[in-house]
Amino acid sequence: MSKSKRLMELMMAVNRKRRFTVKELAREFDVSTRTILRDLQELSDLGVPLYSEVGPHRGYQVLNERMLPPIAFTEEEAVAIFFASHALRHYLYMPFETEISSAHGYKSA
């Protein structure tokens, strides 16, 4: 697996797991713990807010308040997402209304 692919998959894994250890990730990605530590440092440098804990329950976690790094979509995917989200605004109740409004760049009513 290429390093860039591993970093992308690692970013998705840490967001999914929320709490994890270096050993767990090393086993999952079939690399050394040193490689995972370097990769976690790179993710941190890219803006993934990782927090490490020391002690008997040590490990890492992703902080709750965070901004995800940019996600690349093709032009067709971006247009589809845009129109799909606009179509949903006609419903009287919509979960995540505040977040959707924020993503669109306007305040919710």
TORSEMI-667605 format. One record per residue: residue number from 1; x, y, z negated of N, C-alpha, C, O in turn. Coordinates in nm, 4 decimals. Example, Ala and Ser with C-alpha at 12.3 -4.5 7.8 and 13.67 -1.06 7.14 Angstrom:
BEGIN
[node 1; [1.3190; -0.5690; -0.7800]; [1.2300; -0.4500; -0.7800]; [1.3200; -0.3300; -0.7800]; [1.4236; -0.3319; -0.8465]] [node 2; [1.2850; -0.2250; -0.7080]; [1.3670; -0.1060; -0.7140]; [1.2900; 0.0030; -0.7870]; [1.3409; 0.1138; -0.8039]] 
// end
This chain:
BEGIN
[node 1; [0.0859; -0.1174; 0.0000]; [0.0000; 0.0000; 0.0000]; [0.0903; 0.1235; 0.0000]; [0.1882; 0.1298; -0.0744]] [node 2; [0.0569; 0.2202; 0.0831]; [0.1371; 0.3423; 0.0893]; [0.1172; 0.4241; -0.0384]; [0.0169; 0.4093; -0.1083]] [node 3; [0.2130; 0.5091; -0.0670]; [0.2063; 0.5912; -0.1879]; [0.0856; 0.6843; -0.1832]; [0.0159; 0.6992; -0.2835]] [node 4; [0.0599; 0.7467; -0.0696]; [-0.0527; 0.8399; -0.0614]; [-0.1856; 0.7678; -0.0831]; [-0.2746; 0.8207; -0.1497]] [node 5; [-0.1995; 0.6481; -0.0278]; [-0.3223; 0.5709; -0.0485]; [-0.3350; 0.5312; -0.1957]; [-0.4435; 0.5380; -0.2533]] [node 6; [-0.2226; 0.4894; -0.2564]; [-0.2256; 0.4523; -0.3982]; [-0.2655; 0.5722; -0.4846]; [-0.3425; 0.5567; -0.5795]] [node 7; [-0.2139; 0.6919; -0.4529]; [-0.2491; 0.8107; -0.5307]; [-0.3981; 0.8430; -0.5184]; [-0.4625; 0.8795; -0.6168]] [node 8; [-0.4523; 0.8294; -0.3979]; [-0.5960; 0.8545; -0.3789]; [-0.6784; 0.7529; -0.4576]; [-0.7747; 0.7898; -0.5249]] [node 9; [-0.6414; 0.6259; -0.4493]; [-0.7151; 0.5228; -0.5224]; [-0.6971; 0.5385; -0.6733]; [-0.7892; 0.5126; -0.7507]] [node 10; [-0.5784; 0.5808; -0.7140]; [-0.5534; 0.6039; -0.8561]; [-0.6388; 0.7198; -0.9065]; [-0.6936; 0.7128; -1.0165]] [node 11; [-0.6504; 0.8253; -0.8278]; [-0.7338; 0.9385; -0.8677]; [-0.8785; 0.8947; -0.8847]; [-0.9444; 0.9355; -0.9803]] [node 12; [-0.9285; 0.8130; -0.7940]; [-1.0656; 0.7634; -0.8069]; [-1.0788; 0.6724; -0.9288]; [-1.1797; 0.6773; -0.9991]] [node 13; [-0.9777; 0.5896; -0.9541]; [-0.9827; 0.4963; -1.0677]; [-0.9843; 0.5710; -1.2007]; [-1.0627; 0.5365; -1.2891]] [node 14; [-0.8995; 0.6723; -1.2169]; [-0.8957; 0.7432; -1.3448]; [-1.0230; 0.8238; -1.3664]; [-1.0668; 0.8398; -1.4804]] [node 15; [-1.0831; 0.8747; -1.2598]; [-1.2111; 0.9445; -1.2742]; [-1.3217; 0.8476; -1.3121]; [-1.4124; 0.8834; -1.3872]] [node 16; [-1.3152; 0.7265; -1.2614]; [-1.4166; 0.6247; -1.2902]; [-1.4003; 0.5700; -1.4323]; [-1.4989; 0.5529; -1.5040]] [node 17; [-1.2775; 0.5429; -1.4724]; [-1.2520; 0.4785; -1.6023]; [-1.2649; 0.5735; -1.7199]; [-1.3138; 0.5345; -1.8259]] [node 18; [-1.2223; 0.6959; -1.7030]; [-1.2220; 0.7981; -1.8080]; [-1.1163; 0.7714; -1.9155]; [-1.0469; 0.8657; -1.9536]] [node 19; [-1.0997; 0.6500; -1.9663]; [-0.9939; 0.6143; -2.0622]; [-0.9197; 0.4949; -2.0067]; [-0.9807; 0.4015; -1.9546]] [node 20; [-0.7874; 0.4979; -2.0177]; [-0.7088; 0.3898; -1.9599]; [-0.5687; 0.3940; -2.0170]; [-0.5264; 0.4933; -2.0762]] [node 21; [-0.4976; 0.2842; -1.9979]; [-0.3565; 0.2783; -2.0369]; [-0.2723; 0.2608; -1.9112]; [-0.3217; 0.2207; -1.8058]] [node 22; [-0.1454; 0.2916; -1.9250]; [-0.0526; 0.2765; -1.8130]; [-0.0426; 0.1292; -1.7734]; [-0.0378; 0.0966; -1.6548]] [node 23; [-0.0397; 0.0407; -1.8729]; [-0.0299; -0.1030; -1.8437]; [-0.1500; -0.1523; -1.7645]; [-0.1345; -0.2309; -1.6710]] [node 24; [-0.2704; -0.1067; -1.8012]; [-0.3902; -0.1459; -1.7265]; [-0.3790; -0.1050; -1.5801]; [-0.4063; -0.1840; -1.4898]] [node 25; [-0.3385; 0.0195; -1.5586]; [-0.3274; 0.0689; -1.4213]; [-0.2170; -0.0026; -1.3445]; [-0.2324; -0.0313; -1.2258]] [node 26; [-0.1059; -0.0313; -1.4116]; [0.0042; -0.1021; -1.3453]; [-0.0409; -0.2396; -1.2987]; [-0.0075; -0.2824; -1.1882]] [node 27; [-0.1169; -0.3089; -1.3831]; [-0.1705; -0.4401; -1.3428]; [-0.2686; -0.4257; -1.2265]; [-0.2638; -0.5020; -1.1300]] [node 28; [-0.3567; -0.3277; -1.2370]; [-0.4588; -0.3093; -1.1334]; [-0.3972; -0.2766; -0.9973]; [-0.4446; -0.3246; -0.8943]] [node 29; [-0.2912; -0.1947; -0.9971]; [-0.2303; -0.1526; -0.8710]; [-0.1069; -0.2348; -0.8340]; [-0.0433; -0.2102; -0.7315]] [node 30; [-0.0741; -0.3321; -0.9183]; [0.0378; -0.4223; -0.8927]; [0.1685; -0.3460; -0.8685]; [0.2412; -0.3710; -0.7724]] [node 31; [0.1954; -0.2513; -0.9603]; [0.3204; -0.1750; -0.9576]; [0.3741; -0.1692; -1.1003]; [0.3081; -0.2132; -1.1944]] [node 32; [0.4932; -0.1151; -1.1151]; [0.5533; -0.1054; -1.2487]; [0.4891; 0.0082; -1.3284]; [0.4252; 0.0978; -1.2730]] [node 33; [0.5082; 0.0012; -1.4593]; [0.4565; 0.1083; -1.5444]; [0.5277; 0.2403; -1.5136]; [0.4671; 0.3469; -1.5243]] [node 34; [0.6542; 0.2342; -1.4760]; [0.7273; 0.3573; -1.4385]; [0.6651; 0.4217; -1.3155]; [0.6551; 0.5441; -1.3077]] [node 35; [0.6233; 0.3397; -1.2194]; [0.5590; 0.3938; -1.0992]; [0.4277; 0.4613; -1.1360]; [0.3977; 0.5698; -1.0863]] [node 36; [0.3492; 0.3981; -1.2228]; [0.2223; 0.4578; -1.2657]; [0.2480; 0.5888; -1.3386]; [0.1762; 0.6864; -1.3171]] [node 37; [0.3487; 0.5924; -1.4241]; [0.3798; 0.7168; -1.4949]; [0.4151; 0.8281; -1.3967]; [0.3712; 0.9419; -1.4136]] [node 38; [0.4938; 0.7964; -1.2945]; [0.5273; 0.8964; -1.1924]; [0.4015; 0.9400; -1.1170]; [0.3821; 1.0586; -1.0905]] [node 39; [0.3170; 0.8435; -1.0830]; [0.1938; 0.8755; -1.0111]; [0.1007; 0.9623; -1.0961]; [0.0405; 1.0568; -1.0451]] [node 40; [0.0887; 0.9307; -1.2246]; [0.0047; 1.0117; -1.3129]; [0.0585; 1.1537; -1.3235]; [-0.0187; 1.2494; -1.3299]] [node 41; [0.1896; 1.1675; -1.3254]; [0.2502; 1.3012; -1.3285]; [0.2158; 1.3773; -1.2002]; [0.1859; 1.4966; -1.2045]] [node 42; [0.2203; 1.3087; -1.0874]; [0.1843; 1.3730; -0.9602]; [0.0381; 1.4151; -0.9596]; [0.0051; 1.5241; -0.9130]] [node 43; [-0.0502; 1.3290; -1.0113]; [-0.1914; 1.3656; -1.0187]; [-0.2108; 1.4873; -1.1088]; [-0.2895; 1.5770; -1.0783]] [node 44; [-0.1390; 1.4889; -1.2183]; [-0.1461; 1.6028; -1.3090]; [-0.0977; 1.7298; -1.2390]; [-0.1581; 1.8360; -1.2540]] [node 45; [0.0103; 1.7190; -1.1630]; [0.0620; 1.8334; -1.0878]; [-0.0375; 1.8824; -0.9834]; [-0.0386; 2.0005; -0.9488]] [node 46; [-0.1213; 1.7914; -0.9331]; [-0.2224; 1.8268; -0.8332]; [-0.3495; 1.8852; -0.8960]; [-0.4399; 1.9297; -0.8252]] [node 47; [-0.3551; 1.8845; -1.0289]; [-0.4690; 1.9452; -1.0968]; [-0.5635; 1.8508; -1.1664]; [-0.6630; 1.8960; -1.2230]] [node 48; [-0.5371; 1.7214; -1.1648]; [-0.6217; 1.6273; -1.2385]; [-0.5873; 1.6432; -1.3867]; [-0.4740; 1.6161; -1.4266]] [node 49; [-0.6832; 1.6869; -1.4689]; [-0.6536; 1.7165; -1.6099]; [-0.6453; 1.5902; -1.6961]; [-0.7453; 1.5457; -1.7525]] [node 50; [-0.5267; 1.5342; -1.7053]; [-0.5046; 1.4141; -1.7850]; [-0.4598; 1.4528; -1.9242]; [-0.3873; 1.5505; -1.9430]] [node 51; [-0.5034; 1.3756; -2.0206]; [-0.4672; 1.3969; -2.1599]; [-0.4137; 1.2661; -2.2142]; [-0.4782; 1.1621; -2.2017]] [node 52; [-0.2962; 1.2709; -2.2743]; [-0.2407; 1.1466; -2.3302]; [-0.2503; 1.1509; -2.4823]; [-0.2360; 1.2561; -2.5446]] [node 53; [-0.2749; 1.0330; -2.5403]; [-0.2862; 1.0194; -2.6849]; [-0.1771; 0.9256; -2.7339]; [-0.1425; 0.8283; -2.6670]] [node 54; [-0.1234; 0.9559; -2.8513]; [-0.0235; 0.8684; -2.9121]; [-0.0882; 0.7958; -3.0288]; [-0.1949; 0.8350; -3.0758]] [node 55; [-0.0238; 0.6905; -3.0751]; [-0.0771; 0.6161; -3.1879]; [-0.1288; 0.4798; -3.1466]; [-0.1108; 0.4377; -3.0324]] [node 56; [-0.1939; 0.4099; -3.2409]; [-0.2375; 0.2726; -3.2136]; [-0.3411; 0.2626; -3.1010]; [-0.3489; 0.1597; -3.0339]] [node 57; [-0.4199; 0.3673; -3.0798]; [-0.5209; 0.3653; -2.9734]; [-0.4778; 0.4537; -2.8569]; [-0.5592; 0.5181; -2.7908]] [node 58; [-0.3467; 0.4541; -2.8345]; [-0.2927; 0.5447; -2.7336]; [-0.3394; 0.5076; -2.5934]; [-0.3835; 0.3959; -2.5664]] [node 59; [-0.3279; 0.6028; -2.5092]; [-0.3667; 0.5851; -2.3704]; [-0.3881; 0.7207; -2.3077]; [-0.3452; 0.8230; -2.3612]] [node 60; [-0.4529; 0.7208; -2.1968]; [-0.4822; 0.8438; -2.1244]; [-0.6316; 0.8578; -2.1076]; [-0.7065; 0.7603; -2.1129]] [node 61; [-0.6729; 0.9804; -2.0875]; [-0.8109; 1.0055; -2.0506]; [-0.8153; 1.1294; -1.9635]; [-0.7232; 1.2111; -1.9645]] [node 62; [-0.9233; 1.1423; -1.8884]; [-0.9456; 1.2594; -1.8056]; [-1.0364; 1.3522; -1.8844]; [-1.1401; 1.3095; -1.9352]] [node 63; [-0.9982; 1.4781; -1.8949]; [-1.0795; 1.5740; -1.9692]; [-1.2122; 1.5964; -1.8980]; [-1.2198; 1.5889; -1.7754]] [node 64; [-1.3166; 1.6240; -1.9753]; [-1.4502; 1.6411; -1.9182]; [-1.4621; 1.7635; -1.8288]; [-1.5160; 1.7546; -1.7185]] [node 65; [-1.4128; 1.8770; -1.8747]; [-1.4243; 1.9998; -1.7967]; [-1.3119; 2.0036; -1.6957]; [-1.1966; 2.0297; -1.7303]] [node 66; [-1.3458; 1.9776; -1.5710]; [-1.2429; 1.9745; -1.4698]; [-1.3009; 2.0084; -1.3339]; [-1.4213; 1.9976; -1.3105]] [node 67; [-1.2134; 2.0491; -1.2466]; [-1.2494; 2.0710; -1.1070]; [-1.1823; 1.9590; -1.0292]; [-1.0640; 1.9315; -1.0490]] [node 68; [-1.2564; 1.8953; -0.9421]; [-1.1979; 1.7897; -0.8606]; [-1.1149; 1.8521; -0.7494]; [-1.1475; 1.9606; -0.7011]] [node 69; [-1.0094; 1.7856; -0.7089]; [-0.9310; 1.8383; -0.5975]; [-1.0146; 1.8378; -0.4700]; [-1.1150; 1.7670; -0.4617]] [node 70; [-0.9740; 1.9161; -0.3713]; [-1.0527; 1.9205; -0.2471]; [-1.0691; 1.7815; -0.1858]; [-0.9791; 1.6976; -0.1917]] [node 71; [-1.1858; 1.7600; -0.1274]; [-1.2164; 1.6334; -0.0622]; [-1.2307; 1.6622; 0.0865]; [-1.2980; 1.7578; 0.1252]] [node 72; [-1.1694; 1.5819; 0.1681]; [-1.1731; 1.6050; 0.3125]; [-1.2891; 1.5296; 0.3751]; [-1.3035; 1.4088; 0.3564]] [node 73; [-1.3721; 1.6022; 0.4500]; [-1.4803; 1.5428; 0.5270]; [-1.4577; 1.5753; 0.6741]; [-1.3954; 1.6760; 0.7078]] [node 74; [-1.5084; 1.4899; 0.7602]; [-1.5087; 1.5257; 0.9018]; [-1.6140; 1.6346; 0.9197]; [-1.6974; 1.6559; 0.8316]] [node 75; [-1.6102; 1.7024; 1.0317]; [-1.7086; 1.8079; 1.0566]; [-1.8500; 1.7512; 1.0547]; [-1.9416; 1.8146; 1.0022]] [node 76; [-1.8682; 1.6327; 1.1113]; [-2.0005; 1.5704; 1.1144]; [-2.0488; 1.5358; 0.9741]; [-2.1662; 1.5553; 0.9428]] [node 77; [-1.9595; 1.4845; 0.8889]; [-1.9965; 1.4510; 0.7513]; [-2.0348; 1.5769; 0.6739]; [-2.1335; 1.5766; 0.6003]] [node 78; [-1.9581; 1.6837; 0.6899]; [-1.9874; 1.8089; 0.6199]; [-2.1226; 1.8645; 0.6624]; [-2.1992; 1.9108; 0.5778]] [node 79; [-2.1534; 1.8607; 0.7917]; [-2.2827; 1.9096; 0.8414]; [-2.3956; 1.8232; 0.7850]; [-2.4987; 1.8761; 0.7435]] [node 80; [-2.3772; 1.6921; 0.7830]; [-2.4803; 1.6024; 0.7292]; [-2.5060; 1.6299; 0.5816]; [-2.6215; 1.6353; 0.5393]] [node 81; [-2.4016; 1.6472; 0.5035]; [-2.4175; 1.6759; 0.3600]; [-2.4868; 1.8101; 0.3405]; [-2.5757; 1.8224; 0.2564]] [node 82; [-2.4469; 1.9098; 0.4173]; [-2.5064; 2.0427; 0.4073]; [-2.6567; 2.0373; 0.4327]; [-2.7348; 2.0882; 0.3523]] [node 83; [-2.6979; 1.9764; 0.5433]; [-2.8405; 1.9724; 0.5761]; [-2.9186; 1.8831; 0.4807]; [-3.0334; 1.9136; 0.4482]] [node 84; [-2.8596; 1.7753; 0.4362]; [-2.9281; 1.6880; 0.3400]; [-2.9531; 1.7616; 0.2086]; [-3.0620; 1.7515; 0.1520]] [node 85; [-2.8546; 1.8348; 0.1601]; [-2.8733; 1.9073; 0.0344]; [-2.9728; 2.0217; 0.0505]; [-3.0480; 2.0508; -0.0426]] [node 86; [-2.9749; 2.0869; 0.1664]; [-3.0734; 2.1928; 0.1900]; [-3.2147; 2.1357; 0.1988]; [-3.3095; 2.2009; 0.1552]] [node 87; [-3.2306; 2.0171; 0.2534]; [-3.3630; 1.9557; 0.2639]; [-3.4206; 1.9262; 0.1258]; [-3.5423; 1.9310; 0.1078]] [node 88; [-3.3367; 1.8963; 0.0294]; [-3.3832; 1.8621; -0.1052]; [-3.4345; 1.9831; -0.1831]; [-3.5064; 1.9656; -0.2815]] [node 89; [-3.4002; 2.1040; -0.1425]; [-3.4395; 2.2223; -0.2205]; [-3.5895; 2.2486; -0.2177]; [-3.6374; 2.3328; -0.2936]] [node 90; [-3.6647; 2.1802; -0.1338]; [-3.8091; 2.1999; -0.1254]; [-3.8852; 2.1196; -0.2313]; [-4.0056; 2.1390; -0.2482]] [node 91; [-3.8175; 2.0307; -0.3017]; [-3.8816; 1.9546; -0.4089]; [-3.8977; 2.0442; -0.5314]; [-3.8133; 2.1299; -0.5573]] [node 92; [-4.0066; 2.0243; -0.6071]; [-4.0311; 2.1061; -0.7252]; [-3.9292; 2.0801; -0.8353]; [-3.8864; 2.1730; -0.9037]] [node 93; [-3.8905; 1.9547; -0.8524]; [-3.7913; 1.9212; -0.9537]; [-3.6791; 1.8433; -0.8876]; [-3.7024; 1.7509; -0.8097]] [node 94; [-3.5580; 1.8823; -0.9201]; [-3.4444; 1.8133; -0.8616]; [-3.3355; 1.8000; -0.9683]; [-3.2949; 1.8998; -1.0279]] [node 95; [-3.2885; 1.6791; -0.9924]; [-3.1788; 1.6657; -1.0884]; [-3.0551; 1.7378; -1.0362]; [-3.0349; 1.7485; -0.9152]] [node 96; [-2.9753; 1.7856; -1.1254]; [-2.8510; 1.8550; -1.0928]; [-2.8748; 1.9856; -1.0168]; [-2.7901; 2.0284; -0.9384]] [node 97; [-2.9897; 2.0485; -1.0397]; [-3.0237; 2.1711; -0.9663]; [-2.9179; 2.2793; -0.9840]; [-2.8800; 2.3442; -0.8866]] [node 98; [-2.8697; 2.2999; -1.1052]; [-2.7685; 2.4016; -1.1302]; [-2.6400; 2.3715; -1.0551]; [-2.5794; 2.4610; -0.9962]] [node 99; [-2.5980; 2.2443; -1.0573]; [-2.4737; 2.2062; -0.9906]; [-2.4855; 2.2194; -0.8389]; [-2.3913; 2.2626; -0.7724]] [node 100; [-2.6013; 2.1820; -0.7846]; [-2.6216; 2.1932; -0.6400]; [-2.6208; 2.3397; -0.5985]; [-2.5613; 2.3758; -0.4970]] [node 101; [-2.6873; 2.4241; -0.6778]; [-2.6878; 2.5672; -0.6476]; [-2.5469; 2.6241; -0.6521]; [-2.5093; 2.7058; -0.5680]] [node 102; [-2.4702; 2.5810; -0.7495]; [-2.3323; 2.6271; -0.7606]; [-2.2496; 2.5849; -0.6395]; [-2.1692; 2.6627; -0.5881]] [node 103; [-2.2699; 2.4612; -0.5944]; [-2.1959; 2.4120; -0.4777]; [-2.2336; 2.4896; -0.3526]; [-2.1500; 2.5110; -0.2648]] [node 104; [-2.3609; 2.5323; -0.3441]; [-2.4056; 2.6103; -0.2290]; [-2.3622; 2.7563; -0.2395]; [-2.3623; 2.8287; -0.1400]] [node 105; [-2.3255; 2.7989; -0.3594]; [-2.2782; 2.9365; -0.3757]; [-2.3865; 3.0353; -0.4157]; [-2.3664; 3.1560; -0.4017]] [node 106; [-2.5018; 2.9879; -0.4653]; [-2.6033; 3.0793; -0.5120]; [-2.6584; 3.0307; -0.6449]; [-2.6440; 2.9139; -0.6811]] [node 107; [-2.7215; 3.1217; -0.7163]; [-2.7742; 3.0894; -0.8479]; [-2.9109; 3.0227; -0.8345]; [-2.9893; 3.0552; -0.7454]] [node 108; [-2.9379; 2.9268; -0.9270]; [-3.0681; 2.8584; -0.9234]; [-3.1759; 2.9493; -0.9791]; [-3.1489; 3.0364; -1.0617]] [node 109; [-3.2981; 2.9283; -0.9331]; [-3.4103; 3.0142; -0.9760]; [-3.4653; 2.9689; -1.1085]; [-3.5596; 3.0290; -1.1599]] 
// end
